[in-house]
Amino acid sequence: MPDFVDEAVLHIKAGDGGHGCASVHREKFKPLGGPDGGNGGSGGDVVLEVDPNTSTLLEYQRRPHRKAGNGAPGQGHHRAGANGDELVLPVPDGTVVTTPDGELIADLVGPGTRLVAARGGSGGLGNAALASPRRKAPGFALKGEPGEQLDIRLEIKTIADVGLVGFPSAGKSSLVAALSAARPKIADYPFTTLVPNLGVVEAGTTQYVVADVPGLIPGASEGRGLGLAFLRHVERCSTLVHVLDCATYEQGRDPVTDLEVIEAELAAYGELTDVDLSDRPRLVVLNKADVPDARELAELVTPILRERGLQVHTISAATREGLRELSFAMAEQVAAARAARPVPEPTRIVLRPREIGEVPFEVVPLGDNTFRVRGDRPARWVRQTDFANDEAVGYLADRLNRLGIEEALAKAGAVTGAEVYIGDEDDSVVFDWDPTIDAERAPIGPRGTDSRLG
């Protein structure tokens, strides 16, 4: 398996909330000292965090299933359960997070940037927190909520100011090594470079990052070679530099033709991904001028390229000829691009309270005296209920009644015996509705029971 992986699908699960505790305080001479069950702890979140020391998604390709810690259940004597451990997953700078369908979730740029990808479930309330004048010693507690579970797709788009593009063995890796302290693998055969190499360059007061994009050949945008896998790494580059091999002996190859082929692949990739690369400044580098025939060819094609409005530099990565002028030319383009960027506005958190009178649920008729109640709050209450405990079910009925569901069902045309579905559509709970029972005035039975339930 390769060491560099720039795409991975993660199956993440946040921690479940711990269940609340139903406990009654007992000690000598105090047989019924009141409810003292503690609340359950909250489940841990799954967090993605940009880590400068992480450069690949290999670990997530090897182990794609990740889960945060569950909250601990509450205990007697008012002891709350511990919260579940947060799971922090380090990702490289420039990681794009999307759904499996391609919908953008977040673009993680900058060391320390965090994204809560899946939130842990809330812990259930213990019976001490549920005590009220009507229920002085509840014989039940609420269950913890399950944590969020989802699949996400991670994709690295390299953070670099300058992208070096060109045919294999054109000298891109050699140029990165000559300009910076980076030491990529360099050899005299095609596709030596299998991963984008980054190098930090300083020219005057400007510091910028250079990346070589490997594997561009004719048809790269259609999946040939390695181009399609790595073309995404030029998307963030503010300047593109064509590195053209003036010493190649391949038939049909020359600097002008190579330039046209790579430009065609960049345009095709832009149409495929809706990323317009045509407005990025271009520089042309005629490499391997230390070879006599290559220098003659560079002198021949330089006027042709300059007639097209391109800035041309003749260099030799091997002898470092022309590198100083090239580094300052790239720095000038980078500085101009940075100056043209709009100043980011400070982040503001806007709180929008729920409008007065807004209904937190809806009743949908399904036909034949059957109805479905949709809404986050009723579904959440159903998940928290222990249906093995009659008193807990009665408490749920009281909550639904106070929310207005009983009245809404009557307005929707429900009659005695109606089937009412509440909860997630693939895991609903079915209730038989009986409007003749007064939920608020029904007597409370012994702990753990409810007189309204037969």
ABEGO torsion letter per residue (X at the ends): XBABBABBBBBBBBBBBBBBBBBBBBBBGBABAEBABBBBBBBBBBBBBBBAABABAAAAAABABBBBBBBBBBBBGGBBBBBBBBBBBBBBBGBBBBBAAGBBABBBBEBGBBBBABBBBBBBBBAAAABBAABABBABBBBBBBBBBBBBBBBBBBBBABBBBEBBGAGAAAAAAAABABBBBBBABBGABABBBBBBBBBEABBBBBBBBBGBBBGAAAGBEAAAAAAAAAAABABBBBBBBAABABBGBBAAAAAAAAAAAAAAAAAAAGBBAAABBBBBBBBGAABAAAAAAAAAAAAAAAAAGBBBBBBBAAAGBGAAAAAAAAAAAAAAAAAABBBBBBBBBBBBBBBBGBBABBBBBAEGGBBBBBEAAAAAAAAABBAABAAAAAAAAAAAAAAGAAAAAAAAGBBBGBBBBBEBAABBBBBBBBAABBAAABBBBBBGBBAABX
